[in-house]
């Protein structure tokens, strides 16, 4: 009787495992799930790569400002009847043009100036939302994001942006590293540091715009910041940081996607919570916790 019971249990576990695999494979046959998986892959890579710049340049609030600018631009597009992504791109680039000199020259307090721009963009976003007549489902989708509704065109756009971001990092790694380390020294050796700084801000705007529908305007910057911040806890090597950040971004996207699908949760919020958990775990296992507080960590090549 005991051996029979054990065999029955094994048979039951095998059947459950087989059914679970069949169920997951059947889900992957749906077009919307394929689009969502590709969006999570490409968006996670693009956002996490941009996040490395944000973390190493110490400009998280600037990124938050740009993400809300993109959200405001998308709402203006919905309100006036043109493509929200065009409005998001235009307003995020306008924010980058305003923020760039503040980050580069340091003539004013960047946090104060950026805070004013951030509050302006947030005010515009909710003002336009209040002026919109009828249902606000489109605005709420941009606010919270919905990766499961991504189309093939959204995937293609994310692929182009991810390829552009990764390609630029590979081609200009030395120049970007010098700009991040010290802009004045980079200029002294003939590197156009200002050009690369503005280029990073431009790429940030493009990445935020392309992932706006996937994650949502209020949450997108968390996916940019969290994977890079997690990678920063685990390495001093800049190349490894780019790689780890991309891996964490993809894991956050895929894990959050499946959790949101199986438990009927908001996809953007679930992805962001997953990335936050990854960051907290990386802090617990960070080798930098043993470094003295007065020691300045140096990023290696």
For each residue, the residues with C-beta under 8 A, 3 or more apart:
1: 4 5
2: 5 6
3: 6 7
4: 1 7 8
5: 1 2 8 9
6: 2 3 9 10
7: 3 4 10 11
8: 4 5 11 12
9: 5 6 12 13
10: 6 7 13 14
11: 7 8 14 15
12: 8 9 15 16
13: 9 10 16 17
14: 10 11 17 18
15: 11 12 18 19
16: 12 13 19 20
17: 13 14 20 21
18: 14 15 21 22
19: 15 16 22 23
20: 16 17 23 24
21: 17 18 24 25
22: 18 19 25 26
23: 19 20 26 27
24: 20 21 27 28
25: 21 22 28 29
26: 22 23 29
27: 23 24 30 33 261
28: 24 25 33 34 37
29: 25 26 33
30: 27 33 34
31: 34 35
32: 35 36 148 149 150
33: 27 28 29 30 36 37 148 261
34: 28 30 31 37 38
35: 31 32 38 39 150 151 152 154 155
36: 32 33 39 40 147 148 150 257 267
37: 28 33 34 40 41 254 257
38: 34 35 41 42 155 158 159
39: 35 36 42 43 147 150 154 155 158 214 253
40: 36 37 43 44 147 214 250 253 254 256 257 271
41: 37 38 44 45 250 253 254
42: 38 39 45 46 155 158 159 161 162
43: 39 40 46 47 158 162 210 211 214 215 223 249 253
44: 40 41 47 48 223 227 246 249 250 251 252 253 254
45: 41 42 48 49 162 165 166 246 249 250
46: 42 43 49 50 158 161 162 165 166 207 210 211
47: 43 44 50 51 207 211 215 220 223 224 227 249
48: 44 45 51 52 223 224 227 228 231 245 246 248 249 250
49: 45 46 52 53 165 166 169 242 245 246 249
50: 46 47 53 54 165 200 203 204 207 224
51: 47 48 54 55 223 224 225 226 227 228 229 245 249
52: 48 49 55 56 228 231 238 241 242 245
53: 49 50 56 57 176 180 200 203 204
54: 50 51 57 59 60 62 63 204 224 225 228
55: 51 52 58 60 225 228 229 232
56: 52 53 180 232 238 241 299
57: 53 54 103 180 197 200
58: 55
59: 54 62 63 103 110
60: 54 55 63 64 221 225
61: 64 65 111 114 115 118
62: 54 59 65 66 99 103 110 114 201
63: 54 59 60 66 67 204 208 221 224 225
64: 60 61 67 68 118 221
65: 61 62 68 69 95 99 114 117 118 121
66: 62 63 69 70 92 95 96 99 201 204 205 208 221
67: 63 64 70 71 92 208 217 220 221 224
68: 64 65 71 72 118 121 122 125 217 218
69: 65 66 72 73 91 92 94 95 117 121
70: 66 67 73 74 88 89 91 92 205 208 209 212 217 220
71: 67 68 74 75 88 121 125 142 143 212 217 218
72: 68 69 75 76 91 121 122 124 125 128
73: 69 70 76 77 84 87 88 89 90 91 92
74: 70 71 77 78 84 85 87 88 142 212 217
75: 71 72 78 79 84 87 124 125 128 129 132 139 142
76: 72 73 79 80 87 91 124 128
77: 73 74 80 81 82 83 84 85 86 87 88
78: 74 75 81 84 87 132 138 139 142
79: 75 76 128 131 132
80: 76 77 87
81: 77 78
82: 77 86 87
83: 77 86 87
84: 73 74 75 77 78 87 88 138 142 212
85: 74 77 88 89 157 209 210 212 213
86: 77 82 83 89 90
87: 73 74 75 76 77 78 80 82 83 84 90 91
88: 70 71 73 74 77 84 85 91 92 208 209 212
89: 70 73 85 86 92 93 205 206 209
90: 73 86 87 93 94
91: 69 70 72 73 76 87 88 94 95 121
92: 66 67 69 70 73 88 89 95 96 204 205 208 209
93: 89 90 96 97 202 205
94: 69 90 91 97 98
95: 65 66 69 91 92 98 99 117 121 205
96: 66 92 93 99 100 198 201 202 204 205
97: 93 94 100
98: 94 95 101 102 117
99: 62 65 66 95 96 102 103 114 117 201
100: 96 97 103 104 197 198 201
101: 98 104 105 107
102: 98 99 105 106 107 108 110 113 114
103: 57 59 62 99 100 106 110 197 201
104: 100 101 183 194 197 198
105: 101 102
106: 102 103 110
107: 101 102
108: 102 112 113
109: 112 113
110: 59 62 102 103 106 113 114
111: 61 114 115
112: 108 109 115 116
113: 102 108 109 110 116 117
114: 61 62 65 99 102 110 111 117 118
115: 61 111 112 118 119
116: 112 113 119 120
117: 65 69 95 98 99 113 114 120 121
118: 61 64 65 68 114 115 121 122
119: 115 116 122 123
120: 116 117 123 124
121: 65 68 69 71 72 91 95 117 118 124 125
122: 68 72 118 119 125 126
123: 119 120 126 127
124: 72 75 76 120 121 127 128
125: 68 71 72 75 121 122 128 129 217
126: 122 123 129 130
127: 123 124 130 131
128: 72 75 76 79 124 125 131 132
129: 75 125 126 132 136 139
130: 126 127
131: 79 127 128
132: 75 78 79 128 129 136 139
133:
134:
135: 138
136: 129 132 139 140
137: 140 141
138: 78 84 135 141 142
139: 75 78 129 132 136 142 143
140: 136 137 143 144
141: 137 138 144 145 146 149 213 216
142: 71 74 75 78 84 138 139 145 212 213 216 217
143: 71 139 140 216 217 218
144: 140 141 216 218 219 266 268 269
145: 141 142 212 213 214 215 216 217 219 220 266 267 268
146: 141 149 150 213 214 216 266 267 268
147: 36 39 40 150 214 215 253 257 260 267 268 271
148: 32 33 36 257 260 261 267
149: 32 141 146 213
150: 32 35 36 39 146 147 154 155 213 214
151: 35 154 155
152: 35 155 156
153: 156 157
154: 35 39 150 151 157 158 213 214
155: 35 38 39 42 150 151 152 158 159
156: 152 153 159 160
157: 85 153 154 160 161 210
158: 38 39 42 43 46 154 155 161 162 210 211 214
159: 38 42 155 156 162 163
160: 156 157 163 164 210
161: 42 46 157 158 164 165 206 207 210
162: 42 43 45 46 158 159 165 166
163: 159 160 166 167
164: 160 161 167 168 203 206
165: 45 46 49 50 161 162 168 169 203 206 207
166: 45 46 49 162 163 169 170
167: 163 164 170 171
168: 164 165 171 172 199 203
169: 49 165 166 172 173 176 242
170: 166 167 173
171: 167 168
172: 168 169 175 176 196
173: 169 170 176 177 239
174: 177 178
175: 172 178 179 186 191 192 196
176: 53 169 172 173 179 180 196 200
177: 173 174 180 181 238 299 301
178: 174 175 181 182 185 186 189 191 193
179: 175 176 183 186 191 193 196 197 200
180: 53 56 57 176 177 238 299
181: 177 178 185 186 299
182: 178 185 186
183: 104 179 186 187 193 194 197
184: 187 188 193
185: 178 181 182 188 189
186: 175 178 179 181 182 183 189 191 193 196
187: 183 184 190 191 192 193 194
188: 184 185
189: 178 185 186
190: 187
191: 175 178 179 186 187 196
192: 175 187 195 196
193: 178 179 183 184 186 187 196 197
194: 104 183 187 197 198
195: 192 198 199
196: 172 175 176 179 186 191 192 193 199 200
197: 57 100 103 104 179 183 193 194 200 201
198: 96 100 104 194 195 201 202
199: 168 195 196 202 203
200: 50 53 57 176 179 196 197 203 204
201: 62 66 96 99 100 103 197 198 204 205
202: 93 96 198 199 205 206
203: 50 53 164 165 168 199 200 206 207
204: 50 53 54 63 66 92 96 200 201 207 208 224
205: 66 70 89 92 93 95 96 201 202 208 209
206: 89 161 164 165 202 203 209 210
207: 46 47 50 161 165 203 204 210 211 224
208: 63 66 67 70 88 92 204 205 211 212 220 221 224
209: 70 85 88 89 92 205 206 212
210: 43 46 85 157 158 160 161 206 207
211: 43 46 47 158 207 208 214 215 220 223
212: 70 71 74 84 85 88 142 145 208 209 215 216 217 220
213: 85 141 142 145 146 149 150 154
214: 39 40 43 145 146 147 150 154 158 211 267 268
215: 43 47 145 147 211 212 219 220 222 223 268 271 272
216: 141 142 143 144 145 146 212 219 220 268 269
217: 67 68 70 71 74 125 142 143 145 212 220
218: 68 71 143 144
219: 144 145 215 216 222 223 268 269 271 272
220: 47 67 70 145 208 211 212 215 216 217 223 224 268
221: 60 63 64 66 67 208 224 225
222: 215 219 225 226 272 275 276
223: 43 44 47 48 51 211 215 219 220 226 227 249 252 253 271 272 275
224: 47 48 50 51 54 63 67 204 207 208 220 221 227 228
225: 51 54 55 60 63 221 222 228 229
226: 51 222 223 229 230 248 252 272 275 276 278 279
227: 44 47 48 51 223 224 230 231 244 245 246 248 249 252 275 278 279
228: 48 51 52 54 55 224 225 231 232 241 245
229: 51 55 225 226 232 233 279
230: 226 227 233 234 244 245 248 275 278 279 281 282 283
231: 48 52 227 228 234 235 240 241 242 243 244 245 248 282
232: 55 56 228 229 235 241
233: 229 230 279 282 283 285 286 288
234: 230 231 244 282 285 286 287
235: 231 232 240 241 244
236: 297 298 299 300
237: 240 241 299 300 301
238: 52 56 177 180 241 242 299 300 301
239: 173 242 243 301
240: 231 235 237 243 244
241: 52 56 228 231 232 235 237 238 244 245 299
242: 49 52 169 231 238 239 245 246
243: 231 239 240 246 247
244: 227 230 231 234 235 240 241 247 248
245: 48 49 51 52 227 228 230 231 241 242 248 249
246: 44 45 48 49 227 242 243 249 250
247: 243 244 250 251
248: 48 226 227 230 231 244 245 251 252 275 278 282
249: 43 44 45 47 48 49 51 223 227 245 246 252 253 275
250: 40 41 44 45 48 246 247 253 254
251: 44 247 248 254 255 274 278
252: 44 223 226 227 248 249 255 256 271 272 274 275 278
253: 39 40 41 43 44 147 223 249 250 256 257 271
254: 37 40 41 44 250 251 257 258
255: 251 252 258 259 271 274
256: 40 252 253 259 260 267 270 271 272 273 274 275
257: 36 37 40 147 148 253 254 260 261 267 270 271
258: 254 255 261 262
259: 255 256 262 263 265 270 274
260: 147 148 256 257 263 264 265 266 267 270 271
261: 27 33 148 257 258 264 267
262: 258 259
263: 259 260
264: 260 261
265: 259 260 269 270
266: 144 145 146 260 269 270
267: 36 145 146 147 148 214 256 257 260 261 270 271
268: 144 145 146 147 214 215 216 219 220 271 272
269: 144 216 219 265 266 272 273
270: 256 257 259 260 265 266 267 273 274
271: 40 147 215 219 223 252 253 255 256 257 260 267 268 274 275
272: 215 219 222 223 226 252 256 268 269 275 276
273: 256 269 270 276 277
274: 251 252 255 256 259 270 271 277 278
275: 222 223 226 227 230 248 249 252 256 271 272 278 279
276: 222 226 272 273 279 280
277: 273 274 280 281
278: 226 227 230 248 251 252 274 275 281 282
279: 226 227 229 230 233 275 276 282 283
280: 276 277 283 284
281: 230 277 278 284 285
282: 230 231 233 234 248 278 279 285 286
283: 230 233 279 280 286 289
284: 280 281
285: 233 234 281 282
286: 233 234 282 283 289
287: 234 290 291
288: 233 291 297
289: 283 286
290: 287
291: 287 288 295 297
292: 295
293:
294:
295: 291 292
296:
297: 236 288 291
298: 236
299: 56 177 180 181 236 237 238 241
300: 236 237 238
301: 177 237 238 239
